[in-house]
Amino acid sequence: MTTSFFILPGWHDSGAKHWQSRWPQLHGQQVPFLKVDQDDWVWPKRGDWMMNLDEVLLAGPGLAQRPAILVAHSLGCHLVAAWAAHSQHTHRVKGAWLVAPPDLDGPPNAATAAPQLQSWRSVVRRQLPFPAIVLASRTDPYAAFERSQVLAQDWGAELQDLGDAGHVNEASGHGDWPDGWRDLQATVSGW
């Protein structure tokens, strides 16, 4: 059975040179990708984002029968946690690959200072009902590594230390991110 990769970008979406945008172009012949687009990338509303994820997971012929892998970056990781705590459709998800979740309720940082993220500050910390891995950087301006460790533990996710990787985006040199693609493939085969 074919697995579908659902791309869940963070706040402000993922640009054209971000790995979340590049992978469907580079690897779309191997596996199907579906990006979960949001109506408002600038002022994200958690409930709207959760509803969109539910709709995309259930849309289209044959999609509801395929196992889903959630490939989230930044705020998209918090979307996975919030959605999983409320959705009736978590059984559709084979696993979640959560890259660089920001620390939204900790000490001051670039994420806690943003007024657009206020509605996300009551962070969902329930254990996820499917396998998950959190990939965290030690130099992420949006989250101290120790805070990412706690978040991964709360979500019941494995933690992968990416070292000095910034926010694991285009700005930190993670455009095509071939190492990430290989890691995702290995992780999915283990699920």
C-alpha positions as CSV (number, residue, x, y, z in Angstrom):
1,M,0.0,0.0,0.0
2,T,1.4,3.4,-1.0
3,T,2.2,5.8,1.8
4,S,1.3,9.5,1.4
5,F,3.6,12.2,2.8
6,F,1.6,15.2,4.1
7,I,3.7,18.4,4.2
8,L,2.8,20.6,7.1
9,P,4.7,24.0,6.9
10,G,5.0,26.4,9.8
11,W,4.2,30.0,10.3
12,H,4.6,32.0,7.0
13,D,4.6,28.7,5.0
14,S,7.8,27.2,3.5
15,G,9.5,29.1,0.7
16,A,10.3,27.8,-2.8
17,K,13.9,26.8,-1.7
18,H,12.8,25.2,1.7
19,W,13.2,21.4,1.9
20,Q,9.4,21.0,2.3
21,S,8.9,22.7,-1.1
22,R,11.9,21.0,-2.7
23,W,11.2,17.4,-1.7
24,P,8.0,17.0,-3.7
25,Q,9.9,18.3,-6.8
26,L,12.9,16.0,-6.2
27,H,11.2,12.9,-4.9
28,G,7.6,13.2,-6.1
29,Q,8.2,10.3,-8.5
30,Q,9.0,8.0,-5.7
31,V,6.2,8.8,-3.2
32,P,3.1,11.0,-3.3
33,F,3.3,14.3,-1.4
34,L,0.3,16.5,-0.4
35,K,0.9,19.9,1.1
36,V,-1.6,21.1,3.7
37,D,-2.2,24.7,2.6
38,Q,-3.6,27.1,5.2
39,D,-5.9,30.1,4.5
40,D,-3.8,32.4,6.6
41,W,-0.1,31.9,7.0
42,V,0.5,35.2,8.7
43,W,-2.1,35.1,11.5
44,P,-2.4,31.3,12.1
45,K,-5.6,30.2,13.9
46,R,-5.0,26.8,15.5
47,G,-8.6,25.6,15.0
48,D,-8.6,26.5,11.3
49,W,-5.3,24.8,10.7
50,M,-6.5,21.7,12.5
51,M,-9.7,21.6,10.4
52,N,-7.7,21.9,7.2
53,L,-5.5,19.0,8.2
54,D,-8.5,16.8,8.8
55,E,-10.0,17.8,5.5
56,V,-6.9,17.1,3.5
57,L,-6.4,13.7,5.2
58,L,-9.9,12.7,4.2
59,A,-10.1,14.3,0.7
60,G,-9.6,12.7,-2.6
61,P,-10.2,9.3,-4.0
62,G,-8.1,6.6,-2.3
63,L,-6.4,9.0,0.1
64,A,-8.4,7.8,3.1
65,Q,-7.1,4.2,2.5
66,R,-3.4,5.2,2.4
67,P,-1.3,5.4,5.5
68,A,-0.2,9.0,6.1
69,I,3.2,10.3,7.2
70,L,3.0,13.8,8.6
71,V,6.1,15.8,7.7
72,A,6.0,18.9,9.8
73,H,8.3,21.9,10.3
74,S,8.2,24.5,13.0
75,L,4.6,25.5,13.9
76,G,3.4,22.6,11.8
77,C,4.7,20.3,14.6
78,H,2.4,22.0,17.1
79,L,-0.4,21.6,14.6
80,V,0.2,17.8,14.7
81,A,0.0,17.7,18.5
82,A,-3.2,19.9,18.6
83,W,-4.9,18.0,15.8
84,A,-4.0,14.6,17.3
85,A,-5.6,15.6,20.6
86,H,-9.0,16.4,19.0
87,S,-9.3,14.5,15.7
88,Q,-11.3,11.3,15.2
89,H,-9.0,10.4,12.3
90,T,-5.6,9.8,14.0
91,H,-5.8,6.1,12.9
92,R,-4.9,7.3,9.4
93,V,-1.5,8.4,10.5
94,K,1.4,5.9,10.4
95,G,3.8,8.4,12.0
96,A,5.0,12.0,12.4
97,W,8.3,13.5,11.5
98,L,8.5,16.8,13.5
99,V,11.3,19.1,12.6
100,A,12.3,22.1,14.7
101,P,9.2,22.7,16.8
102,P,9.4,26.2,18.3
103,D,9.1,26.7,22.0
104,L,5.9,28.7,22.3
105,D,5.4,28.8,26.1
106,G,8.9,29.0,27.4
107,P,11.4,31.8,28.1
108,P,11.5,34.7,25.7
109,N,12.6,33.9,22.2
110,A,11.7,34.8,18.6
111,A,8.5,32.6,18.8
112,T,7.2,33.6,22.2
113,A,7.5,37.3,21.3
114,A,5.3,37.0,18.2
115,P,1.7,38.3,18.8
116,Q,0.5,36.2,15.8
117,L,1.2,33.0,17.8
118,Q,-0.7,33.9,21.0
119,S,-3.5,31.4,20.2
120,W,-0.9,28.6,20.1
121,R,0.7,29.4,23.5
122,S,-1.4,26.8,25.4
123,V,0.8,24.1,23.9
124,V,-0.7,20.6,23.6
125,R,1.6,18.2,25.4
126,R,-0.3,15.0,25.2
127,Q,1.4,11.8,24.1
128,L,0.8,11.3,20.4
129,P,-1.3,8.3,19.4
130,F,1.2,7.3,16.6
131,P,5.0,7.0,16.4
132,A,6.9,10.3,16.1
133,I,10.3,11.7,16.1
134,V,11.3,15.2,17.0
135,L,14.4,16.5,15.1
136,A,15.9,19.4,17.1
137,S,18.8,21.8,16.6
138,R,21.1,23.1,19.3
139,T,21.2,26.5,17.6
140,D,17.5,27.0,16.8
141,P,16.6,30.7,17.6
142,Y,13.0,29.5,18.3
143,A,13.7,26.8,20.9
144,A,16.5,25.9,23.3
145,F,17.5,22.3,22.8
146,E,16.6,21.4,26.4
147,R,13.0,22.7,25.8
148,S,12.8,20.6,22.6
149,Q,13.9,17.5,24.7
150,V,11.0,18.1,27.1
151,L,8.5,18.6,24.3
152,A,9.6,15.4,22.6
153,Q,9.2,13.6,25.9
154,D,5.7,15.0,26.5
155,W,4.7,13.9,23.0
156,G,6.1,10.4,23.5
157,A,8.4,11.0,20.5
158,E,12.0,9.9,19.9
159,L,14.4,12.8,19.9
160,Q,17.1,13.3,17.2
161,D,19.9,15.8,17.9
162,L,20.7,17.7,14.7
163,G,23.6,19.7,16.3
164,D,24.3,23.1,14.9
165,A,21.4,23.3,12.4
166,G,19.7,26.6,13.1
167,H,15.9,26.4,12.4
168,V,16.4,23.7,9.8
169,N,15.2,25.8,7.0
170,E,16.5,27.6,3.9
171,A,18.2,30.3,6.0
172,S,20.2,27.6,7.8
173,G,21.3,25.9,4.6
174,H,18.7,23.1,4.5
175,G,17.3,23.6,1.0
176,D,17.3,20.2,-0.7
177,W,18.5,18.6,2.6
178,P,19.5,15.2,1.2
179,D,20.5,13.9,4.7
180,G,17.0,14.7,6.0
181,W,15.4,12.9,3.1
182,R,17.5,9.8,3.8
183,D,16.7,10.0,7.5
184,L,13.0,10.3,6.8
185,Q,13.1,7.2,4.6
186,A,14.9,5.2,7.2
187,T,12.5,6.4,9.9
188,V,9.4,5.5,7.9
189,S,10.8,2.0,7.1
190,G,11.2,1.5,10.8
191,W,7.5,2.3,11.4
